[in-house]
Amino acid sequence: MPFSERLATLRKARGLTQQLLAEMTNVAVLQIRRYEGGNSQPTLDVIRRLAIALGVSADMLVFDEQERGLDEQLRYQFETISRMPQHEQDVIRELLEAMIIKSQITSAVSRVPQTTSKRES
């Protein structure tokens, strides 16, 4: 879904008019209409203000759900980890990094064509 549709959908879901969103973000209502019409793209500062006004993350405005973000179970696990002592967090980071590297290597190796050489007797 394009940014323009996400913005309009989120605004309507919160029961806001374009005028009210414009006032909340200190952006001209004409500019909100341009964003929702797909005729203009906001600056990073405006994305930040829109996200705050709509009560969402900037990621939610910019990316489709499948493009970015954690599933709920991972989000819960990371929140739990963030409350652990620092040394335990460090161990978990190292384990995650090792697993990510292993996955990247496995993926890279699987893309390399396998060739066999035959020896003549």
N, C-alpha and C positions, 0 to 999 in steps of 0.2 A: 504494500500500500504506500503510495507517495506521501511525502510530508504534508502536503496540502490536505489530503483526506484524513490523516491522523490528527492533525490540528483541529479540523472541523468536528471530527467524531468525539475527541476528548472534550472540546468546548461544550458541545451539545450534551454529552453525558453528564457534565457538571451543572447543566442548566444555566449556562452563561450565554448572554447575547454577545455579538461581536463588539458592540459598544462597551459593554461591561468589561470584557477581556481587554479591550484597548485601554480603558481607564486603569485597570489593575496593573498593566504592564508599561504604562506611559508610552504607548505606541498609538499613532493615529488610527482611527477606525478604518480609514481607507487602506492603510497598510495591512491591517488584519485581513481585510477582504482580498487584497492581492495575494497574501500568503495562502489563504484558503482556496483561492482561485487558481493557484499554481503559477501565478504571473511574477512572483518575486520570492526570493529566499531570504530568511532573516540572518542577521549577523549572530555571532556566538553570544554576544551580550543579550540580544533579544531572545534567543533560544533559552538562555538561562532564566530570563524574566518570565517567559511563557511557561517554562517547567515549574517554576515556583508558584505562579498564579494557578496553574492547573493541578498542582499537587502531585506531579509525576517527576521521574528522572528525565534528564536531557536525552538519555538513551531511548527512552520510551517515545519521545518525539521524533528522534532522528532515524532509529532503526526499527525494522519489522521485528516481531517477537522472535522469529526463528533466526534472525541475523545476529542477535546479541542477547546476552542475559543468561542467568543461571536458572536451572529448574529449581523448584521449591525445596527439594530435598538437599541439593547442594548448597543452596542459600542458607538453610538451617544449619548444615554442618559447618559452613564457614563462620557463621555467627557464633556457634558454640566454640569453635577453635579460637576465635578472637578473644574469648573470655578465659582461655587457658593461660598458665604462666608462660612467660616469654621463651624459656628454654624449650618447652614442649611445642610451642608454635614454630620455633626454628627447626626442630626435628621434622615436623610435619611438612614444612616448606621444602626441606631437603628431599624427603620422600616423594613429594609431588614433582619436584624438578627432575628427579631420577626417572620417574614413571613417564613424564612428558618426553624426556630425551629418548628413553627406550622406545616409546611409541613412534617418535619421529624417525628413528633409525630403522625400525621394523618397516615402516611405510616406505622409506627411501629404498631399502633393500628389495622390497617386493616389486618396485618399479624398474629395477635393473634387469635387463634381459638375461636370462640364464643361457650360457653357452657351454658346450662341452667340447673338449678337445679329445680326439681319438689318436692314440698312438699306434703307429704301424709296427707290426711285429716283424 
